[in-house]
Amino acid sequence: MAKHFDEIKESNTTAHRIKEFIDKNYKKNIKLEDIAEALYINKYYLSHVFKEQMQISPINYLIHRRIGETKNLF
């Protein structure tokens, strides 16, 4: 069944909120539970929405973000 436009828009917004949180806090020791708690969403929903919209899991995005920042130091 196709998603309704409002559902797609909400998923996109949620994914971007997750991305913003990770981008602001990537230097900290954050876990999926921390992100979910900060954004008041279920950690399983968080993971599903992020992966669907960004084509990468939130934890892998966090790892890639940290690696990218490390590369910029050299």
N, C-alpha and C positions, 0 to 999 in steps of 0.2 A: 504494500500500500504506500502510495506517495505521501511524502510529508507535506503538511500545510505550510504555506509561506511564513506564518507567524512562528511555527515551530522551528523552521530553519533559521529565521532571524534570531530567535531566542538562543538556539544552540550556538550560533555564530558569536553572539554577544557574550555568552557564558565562556566560550573557548578563549575569547580575547581577554576577558577578565582573568582567567587562569594564567594565560601567557603573561599578562602585565604583572601578576603577583609573582610568578617565577622570575621574571626579568628584574624585579625590584629586590628579590630576596635570594637570588641564586648563590650568594656568598655565604649564606647561613646554612646550617644543617637542617634542611626542611624535608619533610616526608609528605606523601600523598595526604595523610590524615591532617597535617598542618594546613595544607592548601584548602582542603574541604572545610575544615573548621573555620578558617578565616573568611571563606566566601559563603558559608552557611549552605553548603550543598553536600549531598551524599558522595563519598569518595568513589564509588563504583560509577555513578552517573558522571562525575567529574572526568574520570578516566575515559569513559565511553565518548562523551561529547568532545573532549579535546582531541582524541585520536581520530574521530570522524571528521572533524573540521580541519585539523592541522596535519593529518597523515603521519603522526608520530605520537607515541605515548607521552604523557606529561613528564614522567621520570626520564625517559630518553631525551626529551627536549631539554630538561634541566642539565643532564650530563653533557649534551652537545653545546649548550650555552656556556658551561664552565670550561670546556675544552677550547671553545672559541675565544673566550676571554684570556685564557692561559697563552694561546698562540699570539695574541696581541701584545703580550708582555715581552716577547723576544724579537 
